[in-house]
Amino acid sequence: GPERMRDGVLDVHLSSDRALEEIQLVAHETNEMRHALGAIMINAQASVRERERIDTELSLAAHIQANALPADFSVLESSYGVGIRAIMKPARSVGGDFYDVFPLDEHRICALVADVSDKGIPAALFMMRAMTEARELLRSAKTLGEGLSGVSAHLCTNNDAMLFVTMFAIALDTRTGCIEFANA
């Protein structure tokens, strides 16, 4: 028994039958320690599995978030006669930073750069909402300022977490070369 325990085998029960009182106490305490160590090892294994699960989910969330951002601008470039390049590298695997480039109408193209106030999964979820709201409301607004005001109003509803986003929007009129910009 004791030799196997020394070699790392923890499922050995030390018997204290017909032993001196001191030996019975040592055997009892050793058995208790073996049980406690076994429970710690099981909890550690469960923690490792949980961490692996969380890492897998974060990796999937980062992939989903990266795919939500536009990457191929070839249609916009050929339609509007502009060159567009963009890259985003989040501080964590997922977060609230984002950009978007989209048409406002047949002559104007909009670029948006934004940052949600938090980091991690909550910011990533709010980012998706903010990106969708911004695209829709900026397209239907008369000015970028009016559009961003609408985005702000929409994002304040059902926002118990009190997250916010800072945005900078710029619109280029490809006919005149004039730009309009707004931040909020």
C-alpha positions in Angstrom: 0.0 0.0 0.0 2.4 2.8 1.1 4.9 2.0 -1.7 2.1 2.3 -4.4 0.9 5.6 -2.8 4.5 6.9 -2.9 4.5 6.1 -6.7 1.4 8.1 -7.3 -1.4 5.5 -7.0 -4.1 7.3 -5.0 -6.7 4.6 -4.9 -5.0 2.6 -2.2 -6.8 2.4 1.2 -4.5 2.0 4.2 -6.0 -0.4 6.7 -5.7 0.4 10.4 -7.0 -2.9 11.6 -5.0 -4.3 14.6 -2.5 -1.5 14.6 -1.2 0.7 17.3 -3.2 3.9 18.0 -0.6 6.1 16.4 -0.5 3.9 13.3 -4.3 4.0 13.2 -4.2 7.8 13.3 -1.6 8.0 10.6 -3.5 5.6 8.4 -6.8 7.6 8.9 -5.2 10.9 8.2 -3.4 9.5 5.1 -6.7 8.1 3.8 -8.4 11.5 4.4 -5.6 13.3 2.7 -5.9 10.8 -0.3 -9.6 11.6 -0.6 -9.0 15.3 -0.4 -6.2 15.2 -3.0 -8.4 13.1 -5.3 -11.2 15.6 -5.0 -8.8 18.4 -5.8 -7.5 16.6 -8.9 -11.1 16.0 -10.1 -11.9 19.7 -9.7 -8.7 20.7 -11.5 -9.6 18.4 -14.4 -13.1 20.0 -14.5 -11.5 23.5 -14.4 -9.2 22.6 -17.3 -12.2 21.2 -19.4 -14.2 24.4 -18.6 -11.3 26.6 -19.6 -10.9 24.7 -22.9 -14.7 25.1 -23.5 -14.5 28.9 -22.8 -11.4 29.2 -25.1 -13.3 27.3 -27.9 -16.3 29.6 -27.5 -14.1 32.8 -27.5 -12.3 31.5 -30.6 -15.7 31.0 -32.3 -16.9 34.4 -31.2 -13.8 36.0 -32.6 -14.3 34.3 -35.9 -17.9 35.4 -36.1 -17.0 38.9 -35.2 -14.2 39.1 -37.7 -16.6 37.8 -40.4 -19.1 40.5 -39.5 -16.7 43.2 -40.6 -16.4 43.9 -44.3 -13.2 42.5 -45.9 -13.8 42.6 -49.6 -14.3 46.1 -50.9 -14.0 45.3 -54.6 -17.7 46.0 -55.4 -17.6 49.3 -53.6 -14.3 50.3 -55.1 -15.5 49.6 -58.7 -18.9 51.2 -58.1 -17.6 54.4 -56.4 -14.1 54.7 -57.9 -12.3 54.7 -54.6 -9.7 52.6 -52.9 -10.6 51.0 -49.6 -8.4 49.2 -47.1 -9.2 48.2 -43.5 -7.9 45.9 -40.8 -8.9 45.4 -37.2 -6.9 43.7 -34.4 -8.9 43.5 -31.1 -7.0 44.0 -27.8 -8.6 40.7 -26.7 -9.9 37.8 -28.7 -13.2 39.6 -29.0 -14.2 43.1 -28.2 -16.1 46.2 -29.1 -13.9 47.9 -31.8 -15.3 47.9 -35.3 -15.4 49.5 -38.6 -17.8 49.5 -41.5 -17.9 50.8 -45.1 -21.1 50.9 -47.0 -23.0 52.9 -49.5 -25.4 55.7 -48.4 -26.9 56.2 -51.9 -25.7 56.0 -55.5 -23.2 58.8 -55.0 -22.1 58.7 -51.4 -20.1 56.1 -49.5 -19.8 56.0 -45.7 -16.9 54.8 -43.5 -17.5 54.2 -39.8 -15.0 53.6 -37.0 -16.3 52.8 -33.6 -15.5 51.5 -30.1 -17.8 50.0 -27.5 -17.1 51.1 -23.9 -16.5 47.6 -22.6 -14.3 44.6 -23.7 -15.0 40.9 -24.2 -18.2 39.1 -25.1 -20.6 41.9 -23.8 -18.8 44.5 -26.0 -18.8 42.1 -29.0 -22.6 41.6 -28.7 -23.2 45.3 -28.3 -20.9 46.0 -31.2 -23.0 43.8 -33.5 -26.1 45.7 -32.5 -24.4 49.1 -32.9 -23.1 48.2 -36.3 -26.5 47.1 -37.5 -28.2 50.2 -36.1 -25.6 52.6 -37.5 -25.8 51.1 -41.0 -29.6 51.4 -41.1 -30.0 54.8 -39.5 -27.2 56.5 -41.3 -28.6 55.4 -44.7 -32.1 56.8 -43.9 -30.9 60.1 -42.3 -30.5 63.4 -44.0 -27.1 64.1 -42.4 -24.6 61.9 -40.6 -25.2 63.9 -37.4 -28.9 63.2 -37.5 -28.1 59.5 -38.2 -25.7 59.2 -35.3 -28.3 60.9 -33.0 -30.8 58.2 -34.1 -28.2 55.5 -33.4 -27.7 56.8 -29.9 -31.4 56.9 -29.2 -31.8 53.3 -30.4 -28.8 52.0 -28.5 -30.1 53.6 -25.3 -33.3 51.5 -25.4 -33.1 48.1 -23.7 -29.5 48.8 -22.5 -29.6 47.8 -18.9 -25.8 47.1 -19.0 -25.4 50.9 -19.8 -22.9 50.2 -22.5 -22.1 53.0 -25.0 -20.2 53.3 -28.2 -18.1 56.2 -29.6 -18.4 56.5 -33.4 -16.8 58.5 -36.1 -18.6 58.5 -39.5 -17.4 60.1 -42.7 -19.3 60.2 -46.0 -17.6 60.9 -49.4 -19.7 62.2 -52.2 -17.9 60.6 -55.2 -19.3 63.1 -57.7 -18.0 66.3 -55.9 -15.2 65.0 -53.7 -16.9 66.7 -50.7 -16.9 65.0 -47.4 -19.3 65.2 -44.4 -18.3 63.8 -41.0 -19.8 63.4 -37.6 -18.8 61.9 -34.3 -20.8 60.8 -31.3 
